[in-house]
Amino acid sequence: MPRIIIADDDELVVGIVRAALEARGHIVGELTDGKPVKDVVELKRPDVVILDCSMAEVSGIMALKEIRGSSSAFATPVLMLTGRRSHADEEIAFVAGASDYLRKPFDPDELVARVEALIDKSGETRPAAAPGYRAHRAGDGGLGTYGANGANGANGQASRHAR
C-alpha cells in the first residue's frame, strides 16, 4: 500500500485529502507544521509528500527545500497543495523542487489522480515504514500523526486519534 504524508495546518483539508486517498487504499499520515517534515520523510520514507505552502514556523516551500537537500529523501515526490494562486508562487514551488502543484480549492479525484501519477512515475513502492509508525487505514478509526518533533508521545510512537 502506498504511504502518503500530508503536511497542512487546515484540519478540513487534511480530512478531505485523507478520505480521498484512503478510499483508494493509500495509507495517510499527517503533520500540522512544516518543521518536522524532512526528519519524518527521512525516517518514514513515504511514497509521496503533500505540502501546503503556508504553515506556521516552516513553510511548505522551506520544507520542500529541506527534503531536496537531504541525501536520503531528495527523490521523494512532493505535491504542493496550496491556496496560493499566482503563477509566480507556482514557479517558486517548481524551482524549489516540487513534483506537482495543485491549487485549493481542489477536486479530490484530481488530487488522487495526481498522487497516483507521482507514485507511478517514481517507480516501485519504497520499503515498509520504520517501526513505530502507525498510520490510519481506511475503516480502522485511527490516524497516524506526528507532533512537532516528528512523533507524539514520550515513547516516540505515532499517536492514533479516534474520529
C-alpha positions as CSV (number, residue, x, y, z in Angstrom):
1,M,0.0,0.0,0.0
2,P,1.4,3.4,-0.9
3,R,2.1,5.7,2.0
4,I,1.4,9.4,1.8
5,I,2.3,12.1,4.3
6,I,0.4,15.4,4.2
7,A,1.6,18.5,6.0
8,D,-1.2,21.1,6.3
9,D,-2.4,23.1,9.2
10,D,-6.0,23.0,8.0
11,E,-7.9,20.1,9.5
12,L,-10.7,20.3,6.9
13,V,-8.2,20.0,4.0
14,V,-6.4,17.1,5.7
15,G,-9.7,15.3,6.3
16,I,-10.7,15.7,2.6
17,V,-7.3,14.5,1.4
18,R,-7.2,11.6,3.9
19,A,-10.7,10.4,2.9
20,A,-10.0,10.6,-0.9
21,L,-6.6,8.8,-0.6
22,E,-7.8,6.1,1.8
23,A,-10.8,5.3,-0.4
24,R,-8.2,4.3,-3.0
25,G,-6.3,2.1,-0.4
26,H,-3.5,4.5,0.4
27,I,-2.1,4.9,4.0
28,V,-2.1,8.5,5.2
29,G,-0.1,10.2,8.0
30,E,-0.3,13.9,8.8
31,L,1.8,16.7,10.1
32,T,0.3,20.1,11.1
33,D,3.5,22.0,10.6
34,G,6.4,22.1,8.1
35,K,9.1,22.0,10.8
36,P,9.4,18.2,11.2
37,V,8.7,17.3,7.6
38,K,12.3,16.5,6.5
39,D,13.0,14.3,9.5
40,V,9.7,12.4,9.2
41,V,10.3,11.9,5.4
42,E,13.8,10.6,6.1
43,L,12.6,8.2,8.8
44,K,9.3,7.0,7.3
45,R,10.2,7.1,3.6
46,P,6.7,7.8,2.2
47,D,5.8,7.3,-1.4
48,V,4.5,10.9,-1.8
49,V,4.5,14.0,0.4
50,I,1.8,16.6,0.1
51,L,2.7,20.1,1.4
52,D,0.7,23.3,2.0
53,C,2.8,26.4,1.2
54,S,1.5,28.4,4.2
55,M,2.2,26.7,7.6
56,A,3.5,28.0,10.9
57,E,7.2,28.1,11.7
58,V,8.4,26.4,8.5
59,S,6.6,27.0,5.2
60,G,5.9,24.2,2.7
61,I,8.5,25.7,0.4
62,M,11.1,25.7,3.1
63,A,10.2,22.1,4.0
64,L,10.4,21.2,0.3
65,K,13.9,22.7,0.1
66,E,15.0,20.7,3.1
67,I,13.7,17.5,1.5
68,R,15.5,18.2,-1.7
69,G,18.7,18.9,0.3
70,S,18.5,15.5,2.1
71,S,20.6,12.7,0.7
72,S,18.1,10.1,1.8
73,A,14.8,12.0,0.9
74,F,15.6,14.1,-2.1
75,A,13.9,11.8,-4.6
76,T,10.6,11.7,-2.8
77,P,7.8,13.1,-5.0
78,V,6.3,16.2,-3.5
79,L,2.9,17.7,-4.4
80,M,2.3,21.3,-3.3
81,L,-1.4,21.7,-2.4
82,T,-2.0,25.3,-1.7
83,G,-4.3,28.3,-1.8
84,R,-1.6,30.4,-3.4
85,R,-3.0,31.2,-6.8
86,S,-0.3,33.2,-8.7
87,H,1.9,31.7,-11.4
88,A,4.8,33.3,-9.6
89,D,4.1,31.1,-6.5
90,E,3.8,28.1,-8.7
91,E,7.1,28.9,-10.3
92,I,8.8,29.3,-6.9
93,A,7.5,25.8,-5.9
94,F,8.8,24.2,-9.1
95,V,12.2,25.9,-8.8
96,A,12.4,24.7,-5.1
97,G,11.8,21.1,-6.4
98,A,8.1,20.4,-6.4
99,S,7.0,17.5,-8.5
100,D,3.5,18.8,-9.0
101,Y,1.3,21.8,-7.9
102,L,-2.4,21.8,-7.2
103,R,-4.4,24.9,-6.1
104,K,-7.1,24.9,-3.4
105,P,-10.0,24.5,-3.7
106,F,-9.4,21.2,-5.4
107,D,-11.2,18.2,-6.7
108,P,-10.4,15.2,-4.6
109,D,-10.5,12.9,-7.6
110,E,-7.9,15.1,-9.3
111,L,-5.7,15.0,-6.2
112,V,-5.8,11.2,-6.1
113,A,-5.0,11.0,-9.8
114,R,-2.0,13.3,-9.4
115,V,-0.7,11.4,-6.3
116,E,-1.1,8.1,-8.1
117,A,0.7,9.5,-11.2
118,L,3.6,10.6,-8.9
119,I,3.7,7.1,-7.4
120,D,3.7,5.5,-10.8
121,K,6.4,7.9,-12.1
122,S,8.7,7.3,-9.1
123,G,8.7,3.5,-9.7
124,E,8.1,0.8,-7.2
125,T,6.9,1.5,-3.7
126,R,9.6,2.1,-1.1
127,P,10.3,-0.4,1.7
128,A,7.9,-0.7,4.6
129,A,7.6,2.2,7.1
130,A,10.0,2.3,10.0
131,P,8.9,0.6,13.3
132,G,6.7,2.7,15.4
133,Y,4.7,4.3,12.6
134,R,1.0,3.6,12.8
135,A,-1.0,5.3,10.1
136,H,-4.7,5.4,9.7
137,R,-6.0,2.7,7.4
138,A,-9.5,3.1,5.9
139,G,-12.1,1.8,8.3
140,D,-9.9,1.3,11.4
141,G,-10.8,4.7,13.0
142,G,-7.3,6.0,13.7
143,L,-5.0,8.4,12.0
144,G,-1.2,8.4,12.0
145,T,0.1,11.8,13.2
146,Y,3.4,13.3,14.2
147,G,4.0,16.2,16.6
148,A,6.5,19.0,16.3
149,N,9.4,16.6,17.0
150,G,8.1,14.1,14.5
151,A,6.3,11.8,16.9
152,N,3.6,12.1,19.5
153,G,4.0,10.6,23.0
154,A,7.0,10.1,25.2
155,N,7.8,6.7,23.6
156,G,8.2,8.2,20.1
157,Q,5.2,6.3,18.8
158,A,2.8,8.0,16.4
159,S,-0.5,8.6,18.1
160,R,-3.9,7.3,17.0
161,H,-6.9,9.6,17.2
162,A,-10.4,8.4,17.1
163,R,-12.8,10.0,14.7
